Amino acid sequence: MTTLLTPLSFAGLTLRNRIAMPPMWSGKATPDGMVTDAIIEYHRARAAAGTGLVIVEHSFVHPRGRHSSTQIGVHSDACAEGLARLAGAITAEGAVACLQVSHAGSRSYSRITGMPPLAPSACRNPREVHGEIPEAAGRAQIEELIEAFAAAAVRAREAGFHAVEIHAAHGFLLSQFLSPLTNFRDDEYGGDEDRRGRLHLEVVAGTQRRVGKAFPIFVRLGACDEYDGGVTIDAACRAAIRLQASGVALIDVSGGLAGSDDPGRGPGYFVDYASAIKQAVTIPVAVAGGISEAAHADHLVRTGKADVVGVGRAMLDDPAWTRGAIATLSSQG
């Protein structure tokens, strides 16, 4: 039987187990977005505990898409040295290293970026009650966004990461394009569900052109907006099918506009979404969200709800969580 401790091989990668450190912002980057020794140790320690996959916290692909003043950047070649040290530290401990790349869209602030936010439409993000009204992206700006994601993936690959994860959840730019609550466009990027999801596919295709199809691309997909009138799980399943067809190697299931904040439903609050998406696709599906017990994570894999389980807050509190989980599950046979 497949368990949490069973290795997983896909897309040229082999995870030593199905435990993942999900991308969790550390707030430890320099003001210009450079990796610090604290960020390296933050990720290295969790890799050293035996974690199979470490997905490094969201890294902005374009200065205008920066979410916070202490966020890692992958927007410039100046980031290369720090990213290489980070990837090297993770891989030296035996984990597969993935870098999450993102653009905050209407969740960015001009006081941080020096520029007005850019989004699919000129409407405030539901997650940012005090947010700014963004500028609606024009065609040239969309092309620039696609290139920014692709260039970021090239930097990640050259730094030694094994994969990149495109952030399309938590109310950031790509989830804004997919959601009818934040996308009111009437061009090829808005209107029906397929057109609202077009940018996802163009970002994947643009990235593949630059890094090659052998370099794995993951997508963190916002599976449900959890707002009335927003993206539903059925729509997310259809988006996942399209992403699989485009060559995406793994779907990492999370929340959409509502994000990853615990909505008070107990542990595993995105598991039902992940299970639905897993039934729709054949590529691996990962899930996180309030999962803190080894037995629970193991059960999700054993019962086919997910292929990879991200342990967030528990691993944040205890860098050695994976070591303890492995010992516990091994002792149980």
C-alpha positions in Angstrom: 0.0 0.0 0.0 1.2 3.5 -0.8 1.8 5.5 2.4 3.2 8.9 3.4 6.6 7.4 3.5 6.5 5.8 0.1 8.8 7.5 -2.4 7.1 9.2 -5.4 8.7 9.5 -8.8 7.2 11.7 -11.5 8.3 14.2 -14.2 12.0 13.2 -13.7 11.8 13.8 -10.0 11.9 11.4 -7.1 10.7 12.4 -3.6 12.0 10.3 -0.8 8.6 10.5 0.8 5.3 12.4 0.3 5.9 15.0 3.0 6.2 18.6 1.7 7.1 21.8 3.3 4.6 24.1 1.6 5.6 27.7 0.6 5.4 29.7 3.8 6.5 33.3 3.8 9.3 33.9 6.3 9.6 37.7 6.1 13.3 37.4 6.2 14.4 38.8 2.8 16.4 42.0 2.4 14.6 45.3 1.4 15.7 44.6 -2.2 14.4 41.0 -2.2 17.7 39.2 -1.7 17.9 35.8 0.1 19.5 36.0 3.6 21.2 33.4 5.7 18.1 33.2 7.9 16.0 32.2 4.9 18.5 29.5 3.9 18.6 28.1 7.4 14.8 28.2 7.7 14.4 25.9 4.7 17.5 23.8 5.3 16.5 22.8 8.7 13.2 21.4 7.5 14.9 19.6 4.6 17.4 18.1 7.1 14.5 16.6 9.1 13.8 14.3 6.1 11.1 16.2 4.2 10.7 15.0 0.7 9.8 18.2 -1.1 10.6 21.8 0.0 8.6 24.5 -1.8 10.3 27.8 -1.1 8.1 30.7 -0.2 6.5 32.8 -2.9 9.1 34.9 -4.8 8.0 37.9 -6.8 8.7 37.8 -10.6 8.3 41.5 -11.2 8.9 44.5 -9.0 5.3 45.6 -9.5 4.0 42.3 -8.2 5.8 42.3 -4.9 3.5 41.6 -2.0 5.6 42.6 1.0 8.8 44.5 1.7 10.5 41.3 3.1 9.5 39.0 0.3 12.1 37.1 -1.7 12.7 38.3 -5.3 13.4 36.2 -8.4 12.8 39.2 -10.7 16.5 40.0 -11.4 19.8 38.3 -12.2 21.0 40.0 -9.0 19.0 37.4 -7.1 21.0 34.5 -8.5 23.7 34.1 -5.9 21.4 33.9 -3.0 18.9 31.6 -4.7 21.8 29.3 -5.6 22.9 29.1 -2.0 19.3 28.4 -1.0 18.7 25.7 -3.5 22.1 24.1 -2.6 21.3 24.0 1.1 18.0 22.3 0.5 19.3 19.7 -2.0 22.4 19.0 0.1 19.9 17.6 2.8 18.3 15.3 0.3 15.1 17.1 -0.5 13.7 18.1 -3.8 13.8 21.9 -4.0 11.1 23.9 -5.8 10.7 27.7 -5.9 7.3 29.2 -5.9 7.1 32.2 -8.3 4.3 34.8 -7.9 2.8 38.1 -8.8 0.5 39.7 -6.2 -1.6 41.7 -8.7 -4.1 43.7 -6.7 -2.7 42.4 -3.5 0.4 44.6 -4.0 0.7 48.2 -2.6 2.2 51.3 -4.1 3.9 52.1 -0.8 5.9 48.9 -1.3 6.5 48.8 -5.0 6.4 52.5 -5.9 3.8 51.7 -8.6 0.0 51.3 -8.6 -1.1 47.6 -8.5 -1.8 45.8 -11.7 -4.6 43.3 -12.1 -7.1 41.9 -14.6 -9.7 44.6 -13.9 -9.8 47.9 -12.0 -11.5 46.5 -8.9 -10.4 46.1 -5.3 -9.3 42.7 -4.2 -11.9 41.1 -1.8 -9.0 40.0 0.5 -7.7 43.5 0.7 -10.4 45.6 2.3 -8.1 48.6 2.5 -6.4 47.8 -0.8 -5.9 50.1 -3.7 -7.9 50.1 -6.9 -5.5 48.5 -9.4 -4.8 49.4 -13.0 -6.3 46.9 -15.5 -3.5 45.2 -17.4 -3.2 46.0 -21.1 -2.0 43.5 -23.8 1.6 44.7 -23.6 1.6 44.4 -19.8 0.2 40.9 -20.0 3.0 39.9 -22.4 5.4 41.4 -19.9 3.9 39.3 -17.1 4.2 36.1 -19.1 7.9 36.9 -19.8 8.5 37.8 -16.1 7.2 34.3 -15.0 9.3 32.6 -17.7 12.5 34.5 -16.8 12.0 33.8 -13.1 11.8 30.0 -13.9 15.0 30.3 -15.9 16.7 31.9 -12.8 15.3 29.1 -10.6 16.6 26.4 -12.8 20.0 28.0 -13.2 20.2 28.4 -9.4 19.8 24.7 -8.9 16.1 24.3 -8.1 14.5 21.1 -9.4 11.2 22.7 -10.3 9.1 25.9 -10.1 5.6 26.3 -8.7 3.5 29.0 -10.4 1.3 30.7 -7.7 -2.3 30.8 -8.9 -4.0 30.9 -5.5 -4.5 33.1 -2.4 -6.0 36.0 -4.3 -2.8 36.7 -6.2 -2.7 37.7 -9.9 -3.5 34.4 -11.6 -6.3 33.6 -9.2 -7.6 37.2 -9.9 -7.7 36.4 -13.6 -9.6 33.1 -13.0 -12.2 34.5 -10.6 -15.4 36.2 -12.0 -15.3 38.3 -8.8 -12.1 40.1 -9.9 -12.1 39.7 -13.7 -14.6 41.8 -15.6 -12.7 41.8 -18.9 -14.5 41.3 -22.2 -11.4 40.4 -24.3 -9.6 37.0 -24.7 -8.7 37.0 -21.0 -12.2 37.5 -19.6 -15.8 36.5 -19.9 -16.2 32.8 -19.8 -14.3 30.3 -17.7 -11.9 29.2 -20.5 -10.9 32.8 -21.2 -10.4 33.7 -17.6 -8.0 30.7 -17.3 -6.2 31.6 -20.5 -3.3 33.4 -18.8 -2.5 30.4 -16.7 -1.9 28.4 -19.8 0.1 31.2 -21.5 2.3 31.5 -18.5 2.9 27.7 -18.5 3.6 27.7 -22.2 5.9 30.7 -22.0 7.8 29.2 -19.2 8.2 25.9 -21.0 9.6 27.7 -24.0 12.3 29.1 -21.9 13.2 26.2 -19.6 12.2 23.2 -21.8 9.5 20.7 -21.2 11.9 18.5 -19.1 11.9 21.0 -16.3 8.9 20.4 -14.1 6.3 23.1 -13.6 3.9 22.9 -10.6 0.8 25.1 -10.2 -0.7 26.0 -6.8 -4.3 26.3 -7.8 -6.9 28.2 -5.9 -9.6 25.4 -5.9 -12.5 27.5 -4.6 -12.8 31.2 -3.9 -15.1 30.6 -0.9 -16.9 33.8 -1.8 -20.4 33.8 -3.4 -20.2 34.0 -7.1 -16.5 33.1 -7.2 -14.6 30.1 -8.6 -16.1 26.8 -7.6 -14.5 23.4 -7.2 -16.1 22.2 -10.4 -14.5 25.1 -12.3 -11.2 24.3 -10.5 -11.4 20.7 -11.7 -11.8 21.8 -15.2 -8.9 24.3 -14.8 -6.8 21.4 -13.5 -7.6 19.3 -16.5 -6.5 22.1 -18.8 -3.3 22.6 -16.8 -2.5 18.9 -17.0 -3.0 19.0 -20.8 -0.6 21.9 -21.0 2.2 19.9 -19.4 2.0 20.9 -15.7 3.6 18.2 -13.6 1.8 18.6 -10.3 -1.3 20.5 -9.0 -0.8 21.9 -5.5 -4.4 22.5 -4.1 -5.1 25.5 -2.0 -7.7 28.3 -1.6 -8.6 30.9 -4.2 -9.4 34.5 -3.3 -10.1 33.5 0.3 -6.5 32.1 0.5 -5.0 29.7 3.1 -6.3 31.2 6.3 -7.9 28.6 8.5 -11.7 29.1 8.0 -12.4 27.3 11.3 -13.3 23.9 9.8 -10.6 21.9 11.5 -7.6 20.1 10.0 -7.4 19.3 6.3 -9.8 22.0 5.2 -8.7 21.8 1.5 -8.7 18.0 1.4 -12.1 17.7 -0.2 -11.0 20.1 -3.0 -7.8 18.0 -3.5 -9.7 14.8 -3.6 -12.0 16.2 -6.3 -9.1 17.4 -8.4 -7.3 14.1 -8.0 -10.3 12.3 -9.5 -10.1 14.7 -12.5 -6.4 14.4 -13.3 -3.7 11.7 -13.4 -0.7 13.9 -12.4 0.2 14.1 -8.7 -1.9 16.3 -6.5 -0.6 17.9 -3.3 -2.6 19.4 -0.5 -2.0 21.4 2.7 -4.2 23.3 5.1 -4.3 22.6 8.8 -2.7 19.2 8.6 -0.5 18.7 11.6 -0.7 15.0 12.6 1.4 12.3 10.9 -1.4 9.8 11.1 -3.8 12.2 9.3 -1.2 13.0 6.6 -0.6 9.2 6.1 -4.3 8.5 6.0 -4.8 11.1 3.1 -2.2 9.2 1.0 -3.4 5.8 1.9 -7.0 6.6 1.0 -6.0 8.3 -2.3 -7.1 11.8 -1.3 -3.7 13.3 -2.3 -0.3 12.1 -3.5 1.8 14.7 -1.5 0.8 16.3 1.8 2.1 19.7 2.9 2.5 20.4 6.6 2.6 24.1 7.2 2.0 25.6 10.6 3.2 22.4 12.5 6.4 22.4 10.5 6.7 26.1 11.1 6.5 25.5 14.8 8.8 22.5 14.8 11.5 22.3 12.1 12.0 18.6 13.0 8.3 17.7 12.5 9.2 15.3 9.6 11.8 13.5 11.6 9.2 12.8 14.3 6.6 11.8 11.8 8.9 9.3 10.1 9.8 7.8 13.4 6.2 7.5 14.5 4.9 5.9 11.2 7.9 3.6 10.9 7.3 2.2 14.4 3.8 1.4 13.4 4.9 -0.6 10.4 
